[in-house]
Amino acid sequence: MSLLFEAFTTFRETLAAATLAGEPEPTAMTLASADAQGKVSARVVLLKELDGRGFVFYTNCESNKGQQLREHAQCALAFLWKALDKQVQVNVEGLAEAVTHCEADAYFASRPRLSQIGAWASKQSQTLESREQLMERVRQFEQRFEGQDVPRPPHWSGFRIVPTMIEFWRGREFRLHDRLRYELCEGEWRKRALFP
């Protein structure tokens, strides 16, 4: 078994355990990204898939995060599962790449209709004059797509974070935590324990 496969397997098992433990939003992950000048931003997004290459989420690509990931592909993810005994944190560093149009189309088609309409109506990260302005845009797009499937907007897609590092942090008493890091070094995955 490759070390990356081992790390992905450990992640999936830990995510499943967090879900069973009652974690309110187990797929929530903090995404940190930077623009071309190095200004860093962080926000919480939802993991929609972990495939054999990386961690996938979807967004408006004209949003701040979408623009930053296109300008500067290096980014980081952080998961925190408080429902697990002594808490578990997973940190990921890697490079963002766009998902394929087919992947984005398939995921968009699985979303509730109002979420699809919202993807058209929201000018994500731009100034909103009033809530009524947003709701008026929702009404406009509901009328535009009445009686038909809602197509994926051209500005809406997904990113896959292809990891170069995955670290599992498991809480222990007296701050003597367990830390296990998988990292890509000179084209080869390696594993090592770290001091807490």
C-alpha positions in Angstrom: 0.0 0.0 0.0 1.4 3.4 -0.9 1.8 6.0 1.9 -0.6 8.4 0.2 -3.2 5.6 0.0 -2.6 4.9 3.7 -3.1 8.6 4.5 -6.3 8.8 2.5 -7.6 5.6 4.2 -6.8 7.0 7.6 -8.6 10.2 6.7 -11.7 8.4 5.5 -11.8 6.2 8.6 -11.4 9.2 10.9 -14.1 11.2 9.0 -16.5 8.2 9.4 -15.7 8.0 13.1 -16.3 11.8 13.5 -19.7 11.4 11.7 -20.7 8.5 14.0 -19.6 10.5 17.0 -22.1 13.2 16.1 -19.8 15.9 14.8 -22.3 18.6 13.6 -20.6 19.3 10.3 -17.9 16.6 9.8 -17.0 17.7 6.2 -16.3 21.3 7.2 -12.7 22.3 6.5 -10.9 25.6 6.8 -9.4 26.6 3.5 -6.4 29.1 3.6 -5.3 30.6 0.4 -3.3 33.6 -0.7 -3.5 36.1 -3.6 -0.6 36.9 -6.0 0.8 39.4 -3.5 0.8 36.9 -0.6 -2.2 38.3 1.3 -3.7 35.3 3.1 -7.4 34.6 3.7 -9.2 31.7 5.4 -12.8 30.5 5.4 -14.8 27.3 6.0 -15.9 25.2 3.0 -17.4 21.7 2.7 -15.5 18.7 1.5 -17.6 17.1 -1.2 -15.3 14.2 -2.2 -11.9 12.6 -1.4 -10.9 10.8 -4.5 -7.5 9.1 -5.4 -5.9 12.5 -6.1 -7.2 14.9 -3.4 -9.8 16.8 -1.5 -12.6 18.3 -3.7 -15.0 21.3 -3.0 -17.1 23.5 -5.1 -17.5 27.3 -5.3 -18.2 30.4 -7.3 -14.8 30.8 -9.1 -15.3 34.6 -9.2 -15.3 34.7 -5.4 -12.2 35.8 -3.4 -11.2 32.2 -2.8 -11.7 31.2 -6.5 -9.6 34.1 -7.7 -6.9 33.4 -5.1 -6.6 29.7 -6.0 -6.2 30.6 -9.7 -3.5 33.2 -8.9 -1.7 31.2 -6.3 -2.3 27.4 -6.3 -0.6 26.7 -2.9 -3.1 26.4 -0.1 -3.9 24.6 3.1 -6.9 22.8 4.7 -7.7 22.1 8.3 -10.3 19.8 9.8 -11.1 19.8 13.5 -13.4 17.1 14.9 -14.2 17.9 18.5 -16.7 15.0 18.9 -13.8 12.5 18.8 -12.1 11.6 22.1 -9.5 14.3 23.0 -10.2 15.8 19.5 -8.6 15.1 16.2 -7.2 17.6 13.7 -6.1 17.0 10.2 -3.9 19.5 8.4 -3.4 19.4 4.6 -1.0 21.4 2.4 -1.1 21.2 -1.4 -1.9 22.6 -4.7 -5.3 23.6 -6.0 -6.3 22.4 -9.5 -9.7 22.9 -11.3 -12.0 19.8 -11.5 -13.1 18.8 -14.9 -16.3 20.2 -16.5 -17.9 16.8 -16.3 -17.2 16.6 -12.5 -18.6 20.0 -11.9 -21.6 19.3 -14.1 -22.4 16.1 -12.2 -22.1 17.6 -8.8 -24.1 20.7 -9.8 -26.9 18.5 -11.1 -27.0 16.8 -7.7 -27.7 20.0 -5.8 -31.2 21.1 -4.7 -32.8 23.4 -7.3 -32.8 26.5 -5.0 -29.1 26.0 -4.4 -28.6 25.8 -8.2 -30.6 29.1 -8.6 -28.5 30.6 -5.8 -25.3 29.9 -7.7 -26.7 32.0 -10.5 -28.1 34.7 -8.3 -25.1 35.3 -6.0 -22.3 37.6 -7.1 -20.2 36.0 -4.4 -17.8 38.4 -2.5 -19.2 41.5 -4.3 -21.0 44.3 -2.4 -24.7 43.6 -1.7 -26.8 46.7 -1.3 -29.7 44.9 0.5 -31.2 41.4 1.1 -34.0 42.4 -1.3 -31.4 42.8 -4.1 -30.3 39.2 -3.6 -33.9 37.9 -3.4 -34.8 39.8 -6.6 -32.0 38.1 -8.4 -33.2 34.8 -7.1 -36.7 35.6 -8.5 -35.2 36.6 -11.9 -33.3 33.3 -12.3 -36.3 31.3 -11.1 -38.3 32.8 -13.9 -35.4 32.4 -16.4 -35.2 28.6 -15.7 -38.8 27.9 -15.0 -39.9 24.5 -16.4 -36.3 23.4 -17.3 -33.2 22.0 -15.6 -30.9 24.7 -14.2 -27.6 24.5 -16.1 -24.3 25.0 -14.2 -23.2 28.7 -14.4 -19.9 29.2 -16.3 -18.4 30.9 -13.2 -19.2 28.0 -10.9 -17.0 24.9 -10.6 -14.7 23.1 -8.2 -11.2 22.7 -7.0 -9.3 19.6 -6.0 -6.5 20.2 -3.4 -3.8 17.7 -4.4 -1.8 17.2 -1.2 1.9 17.5 -0.7 1.5 17.0 3.1 -1.2 15.5 5.4 -0.8 15.5 9.1 -2.9 13.8 11.7 -3.0 15.4 15.2 -4.7 13.4 18.0 -5.1 15.0 21.3 -3.6 13.4 24.4 -3.6 14.4 28.1 -1.0 16.9 29.3 -0.5 18.2 25.8 1.5 15.1 24.9 -0.3 14.8 21.6 0.2 12.3 18.8 1.3 13.9 15.4 1.9 11.8 12.3 2.9 13.5 9.1 2.8 12.2 5.5 4.7 14.4 3.1 5.9 14.4 -0.5 9.7 14.8 -0.6 11.5 14.8 -3.9 8.7 12.9 -5.6 8.3 10.3 -2.9 5.8 10.0 0.0 7.4 9.7 3.5 5.9 9.3 6.9 7.3 10.5 10.2 6.1 11.2 13.8 6.5 14.7 15.2 7.0 16.0 18.7 3.7 17.6 19.9 
